[in-house]
């Protein structure tokens, strides 16, 4: 899982393509997300030296990471995180594999 700022000057497009080629060549099930108009260091908390904090990208990347954890470890209980390390509000919980197996009508009754 890579969460990248699309405007990250440290990770140019050729480097991204090289990484993808290497992962594909090794048979890795990878995910690479580019966040629009987002620079390097977008998930660093405000006040960190050389920060380029972008709240929306930070929130989306945290939710993506939590989703990847739930997918990788489906039998481990996932606890709702209300804020990440930067203090960004995380508005909802990632469903567990057990919740995803529920009929649609029961999803609203699932515990967060």
Steps between C-alpha positions, in 0.01 A plus 500: 500500500642835393322827572669764287446866426450544124710819521779331699826621343687219678303226319493581127286302256794292371577389858135401548506296178825331606349410839186358335710296257708360789190412705330337201820309419499360853131412497415747776135596550564872525299820529637842403280804561589844368316780683409788268686832535684361803871554575757290686444476876123550480430288810745678730324688776483879483809650660736222396809644327454513120141383529261508207202375700185443293207400721285332232788290363608411854147382585464300176842340541423400860170341394680318218764370742236384750315324216821326395554384860144363519556316171842362599392387846128419468477311829650782708242731653527848351440784745362832380766769494345843554823691423827398341851590618474845339173569681291473183142394574411157362121517462412132470625150572622254240265201478644166604487195275222364723295816446559482126352149503175628655193560286461866401196537728713412806792738431334793679474286812870399502709638783772753402 
